């Protein structure tokens, strides 16, 4: 089969460009720590309320035995639970999310907080919120007719003004606000 030299030249250029793009992606992934999630936790969304970690009494802000702050929240049509939490500024926070029903996304404007909440999986985000203030959690994945009302509020207070929640009762309540 005869291939015109000009077509052959453009085929090599196209393959070279594709190889360049793949090389840039691999370089970025290796040297900037961009990796696929390796610790994938699964959970039964239908029995979420019966799980120990995401039971209603365990939602909200908690401080573990090592002093780490863990925030457990649940996304479900059309709300995040709990509706309001208070966390300290300039402190490492671990957010753990689970979905009751469908795919949700959570985004906190003016921060680096953004993730997908996939049914059947636990989503985890580690972050530090540097500036005190009130921030909304917004759902950024269309989840149904009430999607535009799906939000929650996070109050970030100065570290010296934050009081850790009681050991037995997480901060935040499903009935807040």
C-alpha positions as CSV (number, residue, x, y, z in Angstrom):
1,X,0.0,0.0,0.0
2,X,1.4,3.4,-1.0
3,X,1.3,6.2,1.6
4,X,2.1,9.6,0.4
5,X,5.2,11.1,2.1
6,X,3.3,14.2,3.3
7,X,0.7,11.9,5.0
8,X,3.4,9.9,6.6
9,X,5.1,13.0,7.9
10,X,1.8,14.2,9.5
11,X,1.2,10.8,11.0
12,X,4.6,10.9,12.7
13,X,3.9,14.5,13.9
14,X,0.5,13.4,15.4
15,X,2.1,10.4,17.1
16,X,4.9,12.6,18.5
17,X,2.4,15.1,19.9
18,X,0.4,12.3,21.6
19,X,3.6,10.9,23.0
20,X,4.6,14.4,24.3
21,X,1.2,14.8,26.1
22,X,1.5,11.3,27.7
23,X,5.1,12.1,28.8
24,X,4.0,15.5,30.4
25,X,1.1,13.7,32.3
26,X,3.5,11.0,33.5
27,X,6.1,13.5,34.5
28,X,3.6,15.6,36.4
29,X,2.1,12.6,38.1
30,X,5.5,11.3,39.3
31,X,7.1,14.5,40.4
32,X,4.1,16.4,41.8
33,X,2.5,13.5,43.6
34,X,-0.6,13.2,41.5
35,X,-1.8,9.7,42.0
36,X,-5.0,7.7,41.8
37,X,-6.6,7.0,45.2
38,X,-4.9,4.0,46.7
39,X,-6.9,3.6,49.9
40,X,-10.4,3.0,48.6
41,X,-12.9,2.4,51.4
42,X,-16.3,0.9,50.5
43,X,-19.4,1.1,52.6
44,X,-23.0,-0.1,52.1
45,X,-25.0,3.1,51.4
46,X,-28.3,1.3,52.1
47,X,-27.1,0.4,55.7
48,X,-25.2,3.7,56.3
49,X,-27.3,4.7,59.3
50,X,-26.4,1.3,60.9
51,X,-22.7,1.7,60.4
52,X,-20.7,2.5,63.5
53,X,-18.7,5.4,61.9
54,X,-21.6,7.1,60.1
55,X,-24.4,6.5,62.6
56,X,-26.3,9.6,63.5
57,X,-24.7,10.0,66.9
58,X,-21.2,9.9,65.3
59,X,-21.7,12.7,62.8
60,X,-20.0,16.1,63.2
61,X,-16.7,17.1,64.7
62,X,-14.8,14.7,66.9
63,X,-11.3,14.8,68.4
64,X,-9.6,11.3,68.4
65,X,-7.3,9.9,71.1
66,X,-4.2,11.5,69.3
67,X,-5.8,15.0,69.2
68,X,-6.6,14.8,65.5
69,X,-9.8,16.5,64.4
70,X,-12.1,14.3,62.3
71,X,-15.3,15.6,60.7
72,X,-17.8,13.0,59.6
73,X,-20.7,14.0,57.4
74,X,-23.3,12.4,55.3
75,X,-24.7,13.7,52.0
76,X,-28.3,12.8,51.0
77,X,-31.0,14.3,49.0
78,X,-31.2,17.3,49.6
79,X,-28.9,18.1,52.5
80,X,-25.6,17.6,54.2
81,X,-25.8,16.2,57.7
82,X,-25.1,17.8,60.1
83,X,-26.3,21.2,58.8
84,X,-23.8,23.3,60.8
85,X,-20.4,22.5,62.3
86,X,-17.7,24.6,64.0
87,X,-14.0,23.9,63.4
88,X,-10.8,25.7,64.4
89,X,-8.7,27.8,62.0
90,X,-5.1,26.8,61.1
91,X,-5.6,23.2,62.2
92,X,-5.3,20.0,60.2
93,X,-8.8,18.7,59.6
94,X,-9.9,15.3,58.2
95,X,-13.3,15.3,56.5
96,X,-14.9,11.9,55.9
97,X,-18.0,11.8,53.7
98,X,-20.5,9.1,52.7
99,X,-23.6,9.3,50.5
100,X,-27.0,7.9,51.4
101,X,-28.4,7.8,47.9
102,X,-26.8,9.3,44.7
103,X,-23.6,10.9,43.5
104,X,-23.0,14.2,45.2
105,X,-20.1,16.7,45.1
106,X,-19.1,19.0,47.9
107,X,-17.3,22.3,47.4
108,X,-16.4,25.0,49.9
109,X,-15.9,28.3,48.1
110,X,-12.7,30.3,48.7
111,X,-10.9,27.1,50.0
112,X,-9.2,24.0,48.5
113,X,-12.1,21.9,49.8
114,X,-13.8,20.0,47.0
115,X,-14.5,16.3,46.4
116,X,-16.9,13.8,44.9
117,X,-19.1,11.7,47.2
118,X,-19.8,8.5,45.5
119,X,-22.4,6.1,46.8
120,X,-20.8,2.9,48.2
121,X,-17.5,4.7,49.0
122,X,-16.1,6.8,51.8
123,X,-14.5,10.1,50.5
124,X,-11.8,11.6,52.6
125,X,-10.3,15.1,52.4
126,X,-7.4,16.5,54.5
127,X,-7.3,20.3,54.7
128,X,-6.5,23.3,56.8
129,X,-8.9,26.3,56.8
130,X,-6.7,29.3,57.5
131,X,-9.2,32.2,57.8
132,X,-12.0,32.4,60.4
133,X,-15.5,33.0,59.1
134,X,-18.7,31.3,57.8
135,X,-18.3,29.1,54.8
136,X,-21.0,27.2,52.9
137,X,-20.7,23.6,51.8
138,X,-22.4,23.4,48.4
139,X,-23.3,20.4,46.3
140,X,-21.7,20.8,42.9
141,X,-23.1,17.6,41.3
142,X,-26.7,17.7,40.2
143,X,-28.5,15.2,42.4
144,X,-32.2,15.9,41.7
145,X,-34.9,18.6,41.9
146,X,-33.9,19.9,45.3
147,X,-30.2,20.2,44.3
148,X,-30.2,24.0,44.5
149,X,-31.2,23.8,48.2
150,X,-28.4,21.4,49.2
151,X,-25.9,23.2,51.4
152,X,-24.5,23.2,54.9
153,X,-22.6,25.8,56.9
154,X,-19.1,25.6,58.4
155,X,-18.0,28.2,61.0
156,X,-14.3,28.5,61.2
157,X,-13.2,30.2,64.5
158,X,-9.7,31.2,65.7
159,X,-7.9,28.3,67.3
160,X,-7.9,29.9,70.8
161,X,-11.7,30.5,70.7
162,X,-12.5,26.9,69.6
163,X,-13.8,24.5,72.2
164,X,-13.5,20.8,71.4
165,X,-16.8,18.9,71.5
166,X,-17.6,16.7,74.4
167,X,-16.0,13.2,74.2
168,X,-19.4,11.4,74.0
169,X,-21.3,13.9,71.8
170,X,-19.9,15.0,68.4
171,X,-20.4,18.7,67.6
172,X,-23.2,19.3,65.1
173,X,-26.7,17.9,65.2
174,X,-29.0,16.7,62.6
175,X,-31.6,19.1,64.0
176,X,-29.4,22.2,63.9
177,X,-30.8,25.2,62.1
